[in-house]
């Protein structure tokens, strides 16, 4: 099962199981069936009551069709009836519930995702992107995951593990603590996931100053060495 790893606002990593393309298509079809059934019922009622006012038709048929997904996602915490049946939901990429603005962006860009080339754009984006995002999700910084599938990733699972042959370079890393190492890991992940080197550069300079270390290693190599040295020295493997 494909997963996406997100970093929460509390700097905790969580893995979510991504909703499959099949789940999302089936949820979409369920929602279409619900809409069709609703239209049939309302149309039958109008025929029986001989209502001919065009504005009544617009309010009772046009509005629900047009705003269906937006209204349900806002009021059902990122789910439509179809998504609820399939147990999938929309979340922000930091694991928090999407905002009304996020739902609105997804809804607006559904025109690109579903009505251009009959949904081919959405399927290609979801399949190729690796994070379960269609165009609307990319713009809104959201994704669609399996509901209640989150798994917190502990430090021991995400920290860099030193090789058995690794020789510690910086003995003073023992003056650091687990929180320091966790922050280093976050900075390294920012470089890898978002090509953002600023956190790594800043924390490199801070550690060099704190531990009085002189090194010509790049921030990436320096911080990875620090993490490996800390893991090995603190575990008593040397």
MDAnalysis code that builds the backbone (N, CA, C; Angstrom):
import MDAnalysis as mda
import numpy as np

u = mda.Universe.empty(714, n_residues=238, atom_resindex=np.repeat(np.arange(238), 3), trajectory=True)
u.add_TopologyAttr("name", ["N", "CA", "C"] * 238)
u.add_TopologyAttr("resid", np.arange(1, 239))
u.add_TopologyAttr("resname", ["UNK", "UNK", "UNK", "UNK", "UNK", "UNK", "UNK", "UNK", "UNK", "UNK", "UNK", "UNK", "UNK", "UNK", "UNK", "UNK", "UNK", "UNK", "UNK", "UNK", "UNK", "UNK", "UNK", "UNK", "UNK", "UNK", "UNK", "UNK", "UNK", "UNK", "UNK", "UNK", "UNK", "UNK", "UNK", "UNK", "UNK", "UNK", "UNK", "UNK", "UNK", "UNK", "UNK", "UNK", "UNK", "UNK", "UNK", "UNK", "UNK", "UNK", "UNK", "UNK", "UNK", "UNK", "UNK", "UNK", "UNK", "UNK", "UNK", "UNK", "UNK", "UNK", "UNK", "UNK", "UNK", "UNK", "UNK", "UNK", "UNK", "UNK", "UNK", "UNK", "UNK", "UNK", "UNK", "UNK", "UNK", "UNK", "UNK", "UNK", "UNK", "UNK", "UNK", "UNK", "UNK", "UNK", "UNK", "UNK", "UNK", "UNK", "UNK", "UNK", "UNK", "UNK", "UNK", "UNK", "UNK", "UNK", "UNK", "UNK", "UNK", "UNK", "UNK", "UNK", "UNK", "UNK", "UNK", "UNK", "UNK", "UNK", "UNK", "UNK", "UNK", "UNK", "UNK", "UNK", "UNK", "UNK", "UNK", "UNK", "UNK", "UNK", "UNK", "UNK", "UNK", "UNK", "UNK", "UNK", "UNK", "UNK", "UNK", "UNK", "UNK", "UNK", "UNK", "UNK", "UNK", "UNK", "UNK", "UNK", "UNK", "UNK", "UNK", "UNK", "UNK", "UNK", "UNK", "UNK", "UNK", "UNK", "UNK", "UNK", "UNK", "UNK", "UNK", "UNK", "UNK", "UNK", "UNK", "UNK", "UNK", "UNK", "UNK", "UNK", "UNK", "UNK", "UNK", "UNK", "UNK", "UNK", "UNK", "UNK", "UNK", "UNK", "UNK", "UNK", "UNK", "UNK", "UNK", "UNK", "UNK", "UNK", "UNK", "UNK", "UNK", "UNK", "UNK", "UNK", "UNK", "UNK", "UNK", "UNK", "UNK", "UNK", "UNK", "UNK", "UNK", "UNK", "UNK", "UNK", "UNK", "UNK", "UNK", "UNK", "UNK", "UNK", "UNK", "UNK", "UNK", "UNK", "UNK", "UNK", "UNK", "UNK", "UNK", "UNK", "UNK", "UNK", "UNK", "UNK", "UNK", "UNK", "UNK", "UNK", "UNK", "UNK", "UNK", "UNK", "UNK", "UNK", "UNK", "UNK", "UNK", "UNK", "UNK", "UNK", "UNK", "UNK"])
u.atoms.positions = np.array([
    [0.845, -1.196, 0.000],
    [0.000, 0.000, 0.000],
    [0.879, 1.244, 0.000],
    [0.613, 2.147, -0.928],
    [1.413, 3.367, -1.032],
    [1.085, 4.302, 0.115],
    [2.107, 4.944, 0.659],
    [1.905, 5.859, 1.773],
    [2.544, 7.204, 1.455],
    [2.150, 8.209, 2.218],
    [2.769, 9.524, 2.139],
    [3.185, 9.913, 3.550],
    [4.393, 10.412, 3.690],
    [4.895, 10.839, 4.998],
    [4.747, 12.346, 5.126],
    [4.082, 12.769, 6.178],
    [3.877, 14.196, 6.394],
    [4.502, 14.590, 7.712],
    [4.857, 15.859, 7.804],
    [5.407, 16.420, 9.029],
    [4.354, 17.324, 9.647],
    [3.920, 17.020, 10.835],
    [2.874, 17.788, 11.478],
    [3.422, 19.106, 12.004],
    [2.520, 19.967, 12.458],
    [2.931, 21.243, 13.017],
    [3.680, 21.068, 14.331],
    [3.600, 19.867, 14.921],
    [4.357, 19.568, 16.142],
    [5.688, 18.894, 15.828],
    [6.114, 18.941, 14.529],
    [7.359, 18.326, 14.082],
    [7.398, 16.827, 14.344],
    [6.257, 16.173, 14.167],
    [6.176, 14.720, 14.269],
    [5.885, 14.175, 12.878],
    [6.593, 13.112, 12.509],
    [6.365, 12.493, 11.215],
    [5.265, 11.442, 11.336],
    [4.341, 11.451, 10.377],
    [3.245, 10.481, 10.358],
    [3.104, 9.939, 8.944],
    [2.967, 8.625, 8.847],
    [2.697, 7.988, 7.570],
    [1.192, 7.780, 7.419],
    [0.654, 8.180, 6.272],
    [-0.745, 7.936, 5.951],
    [-0.808, 7.014, 4.732],
    [-1.734, 6.076, 4.755],
    [-1.968, 5.246, 3.579],
    [-2.739, 6.076, 2.564],
    [-2.178, 6.226, 1.369],
    [-2.843, 7.008, 0.338],
    [-4.073, 6.281, -0.183],
    [-5.108, 7.036, -0.484],
    [-6.265, 6.459, -1.163],
    [-5.827, 6.045, -2.565],
    [-6.193, 4.858, -2.971],
    [-5.809, 4.384, -4.298],
    [-6.627, 5.100, -5.370],
    [-6.130, 5.044, -6.602],
    [-6.875, 5.639, -7.713],
    [-8.231, 4.965, -7.832],
    [-8.259, 3.645, -7.614],
    [-9.518, 2.906, -7.684],
    [-10.513, 3.384, -6.643],
    [-10.030, 3.606, -5.416],
    [-10.912, 4.111, -4.352],
    [-11.487, 5.476, -4.727],
    [-10.649, 6.330, -5.267],
    [-11.087, 7.686, -5.585],
    [-12.075, 7.690, -6.752],
    [-11.825, 6.843, -7.733],
    [-12.761, 6.756, -8.859],
    [-14.100, 6.197, -8.395],
    [-14.053, 5.156, -7.568],
    [-15.291, 4.551, -7.078],
    [-16.071, 5.529, -6.210],
    [-15.363, 6.290, -5.356],
    [-16.027, 7.296, -4.532],
    [-16.697, 8.346, -5.421],
    [-16.002, 8.746, -6.475],
    [-16.561, 9.723, -7.417],
    [-17.818, 9.172, -8.079],
    [-17.786, 7.908, -8.490],
    [-18.951, 7.299, -9.144],
    [-20.125, 7.176, -8.180],
    [-19.844, 6.833, -6.918],
    [-20.907, 6.760, -5.917],
    [-21.573, 8.121, -5.751],
    [-20.759, 9.169, -5.706],
    [-21.316, 10.519, -5.595],
    [-22.156, 10.879, -6.816],
    [-21.724, 10.461, -8.024],
    [-22.516, 10.727, -9.225],
    [-23.856, 9.994, -9.163],
    [-23.852, 8.755, -8.682],
    [-25.093, 7.981, -8.567],
    [-26.054, 8.655, -7.589],
    [-25.500, 9.135, -6.482],
    [-26.327, 9.838, -5.490],
    [-26.947, 11.082, -6.117],
    [-26.170, 11.824, -6.884],
    [-26.685, 13.028, -7.538],
    [-27.769, 12.686, -8.557],
    [-27.534, 11.633, -9.331],
    [-28.523, 11.230, -10.340],
    [-29.835, 10.830, -9.665],
    [-29.734, 10.059, -8.594],
    [-30.933, 9.650, -7.859],
    [-31.662, 10.874, -7.312],
    [-30.903, 11.822, -6.783],
    [-31.498, 13.051, -6.243],
    [-32.226, 13.822, -7.339],
    [-31.605, 13.944, -8.503],
    [-32.216, 14.680, -9.613],
    [-33.514, 14.018, -10.057],
    [-33.499, 12.688, -10.123],
    [-34.707, 11.956, -10.531],
    [-35.848, 12.210, -9.550],
    [-35.526, 12.149, -8.259],
    [-36.548, 12.369, -7.229],
    [-37.110, 13.784, -7.318],
    [-36.224, 14.782, -7.418],
    [-36.666, 16.173, -7.484],
    [-37.452, 16.439, -8.770],
    [-36.976, 15.894, -9.890],
    [-37.678, 16.083, -11.164],
    [-39.073, 15.471, -11.106],
    [-39.172, 14.299, -10.509],
    [-40.491, 13.649, -10.362],
    [-41.414, 14.519, -9.516],
    [-40.879, 15.088, -8.444],
    [-41.674, 15.956, -7.578],
    [-42.159, 17.186, -8.347],
    [-41.271, 17.778, -9.175],
    [-41.648, 18.954, -9.942],
    [-42.750, 18.621, -10.955],
    [-42.617, 17.463, -11.581],
    [-43.634, 17.052, -12.565],
    [-44.988, 16.876, -11.883],
    [-44.956, 16.243, -10.723],
    [-46.209, 15.987, -10.011],
    [-46.852, 17.274, -9.521],
    [-46.045, 18.229, -9.122],
    [-46.587, 19.481, -8.581],
    [-46.714, 20.566, -9.646],
    [-46.286, 20.221, -10.883],
    [-46.401, 21.143, -12.018],
    [-45.669, 22.484, -11.775],
    [-44.532, 22.398, -11.109],
    [-43.717, 23.596, -10.889],
    [-42.927, 23.885, -12.157],
    [-43.016, 25.115, -12.647],
    [-42.345, 25.478, -13.889],
    [-41.392, 26.663, -13.729],
    [-41.253, 27.165, -12.535],
    [-40.378, 28.307, -12.293],
    [-38.913, 27.892, -12.453],
    [-38.212, 28.556, -13.382],
    [-36.829, 28.183, -13.680],
    [-35.916, 28.387, -12.482],
    [-36.194, 29.387, -11.647],
    [-35.352, 29.623, -10.474],
    [-35.495, 28.513, -9.440],
    [-36.658, 27.937, -9.334],
    [-36.855, 26.804, -8.422],
    [-36.031, 25.616, -8.901],
    [-36.025, 25.400, -10.218],
    [-35.208, 24.325, -10.781],
    [-33.730, 24.568, -10.475],
    [-33.306, 25.800, -10.660],
    [-31.898, 26.127, -10.432],
    [-31.502, 25.901, -8.975],
    [-32.364, 26.345, -8.052],
    [-32.045, 26.235, -6.630],
    [-32.013, 24.780, -6.177],
    [-32.979, 23.991, -6.622],
    [-33.099, 22.623, -6.117],
    [-32.319, 21.590, -6.923],
    [-31.920, 21.940, -8.142],
    [-31.145, 20.989, -8.955],
    [-29.762, 21.557, -9.297],
    [-29.714, 22.770, -9.791],
    [-28.438, 23.351, -10.218],
    [-27.447, 23.536, -9.090],
    [-27.907, 24.130, -7.982],
    [-27.011, 24.397, -6.856],
    [-26.430, 23.106, -6.261],
    [-27.246, 22.081, -5.949],
    [-26.678, 20.839, -5.407],
    [-25.674, 20.177, -6.344],
    [-25.959, 20.194, -7.650],
    [-25.026, 19.593, -8.605],
    [-23.705, 20.366, -8.621],
    [-23.820, 21.680, -8.666],
    [-22.638, 22.529, -8.811],
    [-21.756, 22.516, -7.570],
    [-22.366, 22.549, -6.392],
    [-21.598, 22.688, -5.152],
    [-21.516, 21.392, -4.340],
    [-21.918, 20.288, -4.908],
    [-22.011, 19.015, -4.182],
    [-20.742, 18.689, -3.398],
    [-19.627, 18.536, -4.086],
    [-18.397, 18.094, -3.418],
    [-17.887, 19.145, -2.441],
    [-17.975, 20.414, -2.813],
    [-17.490, 21.480, -1.936],
    [-18.257, 21.511, -0.623],
    [-19.565, 21.491, -0.690],
    [-20.381, 21.568, 0.521],
    [-20.170, 20.363, 1.424],
    [-20.124, 19.178, 0.829],
    [-19.951, 17.978, 1.647],
    [-18.561, 17.912, 2.270],
    [-17.524, 18.261, 1.516],
    [-16.166, 18.202, 2.077],
    [-16.002, 19.188, 3.222],
    [-16.628, 20.364, 3.101],
    [-16.551, 21.347, 4.176],
    [-17.298, 20.868, 5.417],
    [-18.473, 20.300, 5.227],
    [-19.328, 19.921, 6.365],
    [-19.046, 18.522, 6.896],
    [-18.341, 17.694, 6.120],
    [-18.077, 16.311, 6.549],
    [-16.588, 16.047, 6.738],
    [-15.830, 17.088, 7.089],
    [-14.414, 16.921, 7.414],
    [-13.628, 16.233, 6.300],
    [-13.746, 16.778, 5.101],
    [-12.948, 16.272, 3.984],
    [-13.525, 15.057, 3.291],
    [-14.792, 14.780, 3.506],
    [-15.416, 13.626, 2.868],
    [-16.704, 14.032, 2.156],
    [-16.981, 13.336, 1.070],
    [-18.301, 13.339, 0.457],
    [-18.940, 12.009, 0.849],
    [-20.232, 11.797, 0.570],
    [-20.806, 10.474, 0.855],
    [-20.024, 9.337, 0.203],
    [-19.569, 9.562, -1.027],
    [-18.784, 8.523, -1.698],
    [-17.472, 8.262, -0.989],
    [-16.792, 9.321, -0.576],
    [-15.534, 9.151, 0.156],
    [-15.772, 8.460, 1.489],
    [-16.881, 8.786, 2.147],
    [-17.160, 8.152, 3.439],
    [-17.391, 6.655, 3.276],
    [-18.094, 6.269, 2.230],
    [-18.320, 4.840, 1.968],
    [-16.994, 4.120, 1.757],
    [-16.085, 4.756, 1.023],
    [-14.776, 4.164, 0.738],
    [-13.773, 4.413, 1.849],
    [-14.166, 5.148, 2.885],
    [-13.319, 5.449, 4.036],
    [-12.035, 6.162, 3.621],
    [-12.199, 7.213, 2.817],
    [-11.080, 8.058, 2.439],
    [-11.464, 9.508, 2.729],
    [-10.454, 10.379, 2.897],
    [-10.749, 11.769, 3.199],
    [-9.617, 12.691, 2.760],
    [-9.947, 13.950, 2.611],
    [-8.979, 14.977, 2.220],
    [-8.271, 15.496, 3.465],
    [-6.943, 15.596, 3.385],
    [-6.148, 16.177, 4.465],
    [-5.123, 17.131, 3.880],
    [-4.687, 18.097, 4.686],
    [-3.537, 18.905, 4.311],
    [-2.291, 18.036, 4.298],
    [-1.259, 18.495, 3.608],
    [-0.022, 17.735, 3.526],
    [0.765, 17.737, 4.831],
    [0.340, 18.514, 5.829],
    [0.969, 18.440, 7.149],
    [0.138, 17.604, 8.121],
    [-0.856, 16.885, 7.585],
    [-1.657, 15.990, 8.406],
    [-2.831, 16.649, 9.105],
    [-2.995, 17.956, 8.960],
    [-4.105, 18.653, 9.598],
    [-5.315, 18.665, 8.661],
    [-6.520, 18.879, 9.213],
    [-7.702, 18.971, 8.349],
    [-7.555, 20.119, 7.360],
    [-8.043, 19.912, 6.155],
    [-7.984, 20.968, 5.149],
    [-8.860, 22.141, 5.570],
    [-8.507, 23.322, 5.106],
    [-9.276, 24.527, 5.408],
    [-10.358, 24.729, 4.342],
    [-11.272, 25.632, 4.627],
    [-12.300, 25.954, 3.636],
    [-11.639, 26.455, 2.352],
    [-10.564, 27.244, 2.500],
    [-9.840, 27.713, 1.328],
    [-9.257, 26.570, 0.517],
    [-8.748, 25.554, 1.214],
    [-8.204, 24.381, 0.532],
    [-9.275, 23.617, -0.223],
    [-10.420, 23.409, 0.426],
    [-11.530, 22.729, -0.248],
    [-11.988, 23.535, -1.468],
    [-12.002, 24.856, -1.328],
    [-12.437, 25.708, -2.433],
    [-11.493, 25.595, -3.625],
    [-10.186, 25.581, -3.360],
    [-9.218, 25.436, -4.449],
    [-9.355, 24.082, -5.142],
    [-9.541, 23.018, -4.355],
    [-9.738, 21.685, -4.947],
    [-10.973, 21.690, -5.836],
    [-12.026, 22.339, -5.375],
    [-13.286, 22.375, -6.118],
    [-13.131, 23.164, -7.415],
    [-12.439, 24.282, -7.349],
    [-12.237, 25.099, -8.547],
    [-11.422, 24.341, -9.590],
    [-10.348, 23.698, -9.137],
    [-9.468, 23.003, -10.083],
    [-9.992, 21.635, -10.490],
    [-11.154, 21.250, -9.957],
    [-11.801, 20.026, -10.442],
    [-12.171, 20.178, -11.913],
    [-12.347, 21.417, -12.347],
    [-12.640, 21.654, -13.763],
    [-11.499, 21.131, -14.624],
    [-10.260, 21.391, -14.171],
    [-9.086, 20.900, -14.895],
    [-8.953, 19.393, -14.745],
    [-9.152, 18.906, -13.519],
    [-8.914, 17.497, -13.220],
    [-9.933, 16.554, -13.860],
    [-11.212, 16.930, -13.825],
    [-12.255, 15.986, -14.218],
    [-12.954, 16.308, -15.524],
    [-12.982, 17.571, -15.915],
    [-13.775, 17.933, -17.080],
    [-12.937, 18.199, -18.320],
    [-11.619, 18.155, -18.169],
    [-10.734, 18.190, -19.327],
    [-10.231, 16.767, -19.556],
    [-10.517, 16.237, -20.739],
    [-10.133, 14.860, -21.089],
    [-10.774, 13.833, -20.149],
    [-11.936, 14.166, -19.620],
    [-12.758, 13.210, -18.850],
    [-12.022, 12.579, -17.672],
    [-11.246, 13.363, -16.956],
    [-10.587, 12.860, -15.756],
    [-9.214, 12.276, -15.973],
    [-8.752, 12.243, -17.222],
    [-7.426, 11.678, -17.512],
    [-6.338, 12.482, -16.808],
    [-6.508, 13.805, -16.768],
    [-5.521, 14.665, -16.115],
    [-5.364, 14.290, -14.647],
    [-6.486, 14.089, -13.959],
    [-6.438, 13.746, -12.533],
    [-5.745, 12.407, -12.320],
    [-6.088, 11.419, -13.120],
    [-5.503, 10.089, -12.970],
    [-3.993, 10.126, -13.202],
    [-3.562, 10.842, -14.222],
    [-2.125, 10.936, -14.525],
    [-1.390, 11.626, -13.379],
    [-1.934, 12.713, -12.888],
    [-1.284, 13.454, -11.789],
    [-1.170, 12.588, -10.541],
    [-2.243, 11.877, -10.191],
    [-2.228, 11.032, -8.994],
    [-1.224, 9.900, -9.152],
    [-1.213, 9.282, -10.337],
    [-0.329, 8.138, -10.572],
    [1.141, 8.542, -10.629],
    [1.434, 9.710, -11.201],
    [2.819, 10.102, -11.425],
    [3.409, 10.893, -10.265],
    [2.573, 11.561, -9.469],
    [3.086, 12.464, -8.447],
    [3.668, 11.801, -7.226],
    [3.157, 10.612, -6.870],
    [3.691, 9.890, -5.717],
    [3.108, 10.305, -4.380],
    [2.281, 11.364, -4.367],
    [1.698, 11.822, -3.101],
    [0.174, 11.837, -3.141],
    [-0.390, 11.167, -4.140],
    [-1.839, 11.077, -4.229],
    [-2.509, 12.394, -4.527],
    [-1.850, 13.263, -5.276],
    [-2.380, 14.602, -5.525],
    [-2.783, 14.794, -6.983],
    [-4.018, 15.233, -7.200],
    [-4.412, 15.730, -8.509],
    [-4.031, 17.206, -8.556],
    [-4.320, 17.877, -9.663],
    [-3.925, 19.277, -9.797],
    [-4.500, 20.122, -8.663],
    [-5.778, 19.905, -8.340],
    [-6.410, 20.654, -7.259],
    [-5.735, 20.448, -5.924],
    [-5.254, 19.218, -5.677],
    [-4.548, 18.926, -4.430],
    [-3.201, 19.639, -4.383],
    [-2.503, 19.659, -5.509],
    [-1.196, 20.323, -5.549],
    [-1.362, 21.805, -5.229],
    [-2.355, 22.425, -5.832],
    [-2.600, 23.855, -5.605],
    [-3.009, 24.116, -4.161],
    [-3.853, 23.230, -3.606],
    [-4.360, 23.421, -2.241],
    [-3.445, 22.830, -1.176],
    [-2.367, 22.139, -1.610],
    [-1.446, 21.458, -0.684],
    [-2.181, 20.428, 0.161],
    [-3.010, 19.629, -0.503],
    [-3.765, 18.569, 0.160],
    [-3.495, 17.244, -0.528],
    [-4.007, 16.178, 0.061],
    [-3.989, 14.865, -0.565],
    [-5.199, 14.100, -0.043],
    [-5.428, 12.904, -0.574],
    [-6.543, 12.073, -0.121],
    [-5.974, 10.777, 0.433],
    [-6.323, 10.477, 1.681],
    [-5.753, 9.325, 2.373],
    [-6.859, 8.409, 2.877],
    [-6.443, 7.207, 3.270],
    [-7.354, 6.298, 3.944],
    [-7.660, 6.858, 5.324],
    [-8.917, 6.957, 5.672],
    [-9.298, 7.499, 6.971],
    [-8.761, 6.612, 8.088],
    [-8.254, 7.239, 9.154],
    [-7.747, 6.528, 10.332],
    [-6.602, 5.572, 10.009],
    [-5.774, 5.931, 9.010],
    [-4.658, 5.048, 8.635],
    [-3.322, 5.590, 9.111],
    [-3.355, 6.669, 9.911],
    [-2.100, 7.317, 10.279],
    [-1.266, 6.443, 11.205],
    [0.046, 6.519, 11.025],
    [0.995, 5.797, 11.875],
    [2.144, 6.739, 12.199],
    [2.308, 7.047, 13.475],
    [3.385, 7.947, 13.875],
    [4.723, 7.257, 13.694],
    [5.688, 7.998, 13.165],
    [7.034, 7.477, 12.933],
    [7.932, 7.973, 14.043],
    [8.499, 7.070, 14.792],
    [9.349, 7.441, 15.916],
    [10.745, 7.784, 15.451],
    [11.487, 8.425, 16.341],
    [12.840, 8.840, 15.998],
    [13.725, 7.693, 15.569],
    [13.580, 6.537, 16.215],
    [14.424, 5.391, 15.871],
    [14.158, 4.908, 14.458],
    [12.984, 5.235, 13.900],
    [12.652, 4.796, 12.553],
    [13.151, 5.769, 11.494],
    [13.329, 7.024, 11.859],
    [13.695, 7.988, 10.830],
    [15.146, 8.460, 10.945],
    [15.790, 8.239, 12.078],
    [17.155, 8.685, 12.212],
    [18.089, 7.877, 11.313],
    [19.165, 8.537, 10.876],
    [20.172, 7.874, 10.058],
    [20.914, 6.861, 10.917],
    [21.046, 5.658, 10.422],
    [21.711, 4.590, 11.172],
    [23.139, 4.444, 10.660],
    [24.139, 4.506, 11.553],
    [25.538, 4.386, 11.113],
    [25.876, 2.968, 10.676],
    [26.771, 2.880, 9.713],
    [27.238, 1.561, 9.287],
    [28.090, 0.939, 10.393],
    [28.180, -0.368, 10.386],
    [28.983, -1.066, 11.398],
    [30.437, -0.623, 11.355],
    [30.889, -0.227, 10.168],
    [32.302, 0.160, 10.003],
    [32.521, 1.658, 10.248],
    [31.451, 2.359, 10.609],
    [31.580, 3.804, 10.799],
    [32.497, 4.131, 11.985],
    [33.406, 5.079, 11.762],
    [34.297, 5.555, 12.819],
    [33.905, 6.973, 13.190],
    [33.543, 7.229, 14.450],
    [33.130, 8.576, 14.863],
    [34.192, 9.616, 14.544],
    [33.746, 10.758, 14.073],
    [34.641, 11.849, 13.700],
    [34.670, 12.948, 14.756],
    [33.499, 13.228, 15.321],
    [33.372, 14.336, 16.265],
    [32.958, 13.809, 17.640],
    [33.945, 13.666, 18.522],
    [33.690, 13.064, 19.836],
    [32.758, 13.912, 20.703],
    [32.712, 15.208, 20.470],
    [31.916, 16.086, 21.326],
    [30.416, 16.033, 21.025],
    [30.022, 15.185, 20.072],
    [28.580, 15.078, 19.787],
    [27.818, 14.557, 21.005],
    [28.527, 13.937, 21.947],
    [27.852, 13.435, 23.150],
    [27.301, 14.581, 24.005],
    [27.713, 15.809, 23.697],
    [27.177, 16.963, 24.411],
    [25.797, 17.379, 23.886],
    [25.411, 16.769, 22.768],
    [24.082, 17.028, 22.220],
    [23.064, 16.128, 22.914],
    [21.789, 16.331, 22.607],
    [20.749, 15.459, 23.154],
    [19.847, 14.960, 22.033],
    [18.894, 14.117, 22.391],
    [18.020, 13.531, 21.373],
    [17.241, 14.588, 20.598],
    [16.834, 15.652, 21.272],
    [16.094, 16.714, 20.603],
    [16.949, 17.406, 19.552],
    [18.234, 17.611, 19.864],
    [19.144, 18.220, 18.889],
    [19.250, 17.343, 17.638],
    [19.391, 16.042, 17.866],
    [19.533, 15.115, 16.738],
    [18.255, 15.079, 15.912],
    [17.130, 15.154, 16.581],
    [15.852, 15.167, 15.866],
    [15.736, 16.398, 14.973],
    [16.177, 17.550, 15.489],
    [16.151, 18.777, 14.694],
    [17.075, 18.675, 13.485],
    [18.214, 18.040, 13.673],
    [19.143, 17.828, 12.559],
    [18.473, 16.987, 11.480],
    [17.799, 15.926, 11.916],
    [17.125, 15.045, 10.963],
    [16.058, 15.803, 10.172],
    [15.340, 16.681, 10.863],
    [14.313, 17.467, 10.182],
    [14.957, 18.358, 9.104],
    [16.089, 18.947, 9.450],
    [16.781, 19.814, 8.502],
    [17.252, 19.022, 7.280],
    [17.754, 17.816, 7.512],
    [18.188, 16.964, 6.408],
    [17.013, 16.552, 5.528],
    [15.880, 16.253, 6.168],
    [14.694, 15.873, 5.406],
    [14.178, 17.042, 4.578],
    [14.329, 18.267, 5.088],
    [13.912, 19.448, 4.331],
    [14.749, 19.583, 3.060],
    [16.035, 19.257, 3.163],
    [16.901, 19.299, 1.987],
    [16.478, 18.255, 0.969],
    [16.126, 17.068, 1.470],
    [15.785, 15.965, 0.577],
    [14.415, 16.135, -0.054],
    [13.414, 16.484, 0.765],
    [12.028, 16.526, 0.294],
    [11.676, 17.830, -0.402],
    [12.266, 18.948, 0.042],
    [11.834, 20.239, -0.471],
    [12.974, 21.069, -1.065],
    [14.149, 20.466, -1.179],
    [15.319, 21.172, -1.727],
    [15.554, 22.495, -0.998],
    [15.302, 22.484, 0.309],
    [15.475, 23.681, 1.133],
    [16.687, 23.484, 2.029],
    [17.799, 24.131, 1.667],
    [19.051, 23.939, 2.395],
    [19.220, 24.891, 3.569],
    [18.363, 25.884, 3.682],
    [18.552, 26.910, 4.713],
    [18.554, 26.347, 6.133],
    [17.598, 25.463, 6.499],
    [17.638, 24.915, 7.863],
    [18.930, 24.154, 8.147],
    [19.417, 23.393, 7.158],
    [20.637, 22.612, 7.346],
    [21.850, 23.527, 7.520],
    [21.919, 24.580, 6.735],
    [23.036, 25.518, 6.844],
    [23.026, 26.196, 8.210],
    [21.842, 26.611, 8.647],
    [21.732, 27.310, 9.929],
    [22.116, 26.410, 11.089],
    [21.624, 25.183, 11.081],
    [21.909, 24.288, 12.205],
    [23.354, 23.806, 12.161],
    [23.952, 23.736, 10.965],
    [25.373, 23.378, 10.849],
    [26.237, 24.413, 11.553],
    [25.967, 25.673, 11.279],
    [26.747, 26.745, 11.906],
    [26.537, 26.759, 13.416],
    [25.328, 26.489, 13.850],
    [25.025, 26.486, 15.277],
    [25.778, 25.377, 16.001],
    [25.809, 24.187, 15.389],
    [26.496, 23.043, 16.019],
    [27.997, 23.262, 16.025],
    [28.539, 23.791, 14.942],
    [29.974, 24.056, 14.886],
    [30.380, 25.025, 15.991],
    [29.576, 26.039, 16.190],
    [29.871, 27.021, 17.231],
    [29.709, 26.419, 18.623],
    [28.654, 25.667, 18.813],
    [28.363, 25.087, 20.130],
    [29.414, 24.083, 20.552],
    [29.880, 23.260, 19.602],
    [30.837, 22.196, 19.931],
    [32.273, 22.573, 19.570],
    [32.464, 23.806, 19.072],
    [33.796, 24.284, 18.688],
    [34.438, 23.331, 17.691],
    [33.711, 23.093, 16.606],
    [34.162, 22.167, 15.569],
    [34.558, 22.947, 14.323],
    [35.676, 22.556, 13.716],
    [36.108, 23.100, 12.441],
    [35.972, 21.988, 11.404],
    [35.244, 22.238, 10.341],
    [35.051, 21.197, 9.330],
    [34.749, 21.835, 7.985],
    [35.317, 21.225, 6.943],
    [35.066, 21.691, 5.578],
    [33.981, 20.869, 4.892],
    [33.359, 19.946, 5.620],
    [32.296, 19.134, 5.032],
    [31.107, 20.014, 4.647],
    [30.389, 19.591, 3.614],
    [29.161, 20.299, 3.240],
    [28.139, 20.131, 4.367],
    [27.143, 21.031, 4.462],
    [26.130, 20.887, 5.515],
    [25.476, 19.517, 5.529],
    [25.198, 18.969, 4.354],
    [24.575, 17.651, 4.285],
    [25.485, 16.585, 4.886],
    [26.748, 16.543, 4.441],
    [27.683, 15.527, 4.934],
    [28.010, 15.749, 6.414],
    [28.136, 17.005, 6.802],
    [28.457, 17.311, 8.194],
    [27.352, 16.832, 9.129],
    [26.130, 17.161, 8.810],
    [25.018, 16.788, 9.689],
    [24.792, 15.280, 9.711],
    [24.956, 14.634, 8.584],
    [24.809, 13.173, 8.557],
    [25.889, 12.512, 9.410],
    [27.089, 13.071, 9.370],
    [28.170, 12.536, 10.205],
    [27.865, 12.745, 11.679],
    [27.331, 13.913, 12.019],
    [26.971, 14.197, 13.405],
    [25.957, 13.186, 13.914],
    [24.945, 12.905, 13.114],
    [23.897, 11.959, 13.523],
    [24.484, 10.557, 13.703],
    [25.327, 10.141, 12.765],
    [25.941, 8.810, 12.868],
    [26.851, 8.724, 14.094],
    [27.659, 9.758, 14.310],
    [28.553, 9.764, 15.469],
    [27.751, 9.687, 16.761],
    [26.723, 10.466, 16.846],
    [25.888, 10.497, 18.060],
    [25.264, 9.123, 18.318],
    [24.699, 8.530, 17.261],
    [24.053, 7.222, 17.409],
    [25.049, 6.179, 17.884],
    [26.241, 6.194, 17.303],
    [27.220, 5.178, 17.665],
    [27.795, 5.404, 19.057],
    [28.153, 6.638, 19.369],
    [28.768, 6.918, 20.658],
    [27.780, 6.759, 21.824],
    [26.526, 7.162, 21.627],
    [25.542, 7.082, 22.678],
    [25.027, 5.660, 22.899],
    [25.199, 4.826, 21.875],
    [24.761, 3.436, 22.032],
    [25.875, 2.546, 22.568],
    [27.065, 3.135, 22.764],
    [28.177, 2.375, 23.323],
    [28.761, 1.366, 22.376],
    [28.666, 1.618, 21.071],
    [29.169, 0.663, 20.085],
    [30.629, 0.889, 19.751],
    [31.296, 1.823, 20.429],
    [32.716, 2.052, 20.150],
    [33.507, 1.906, 21.441],
])
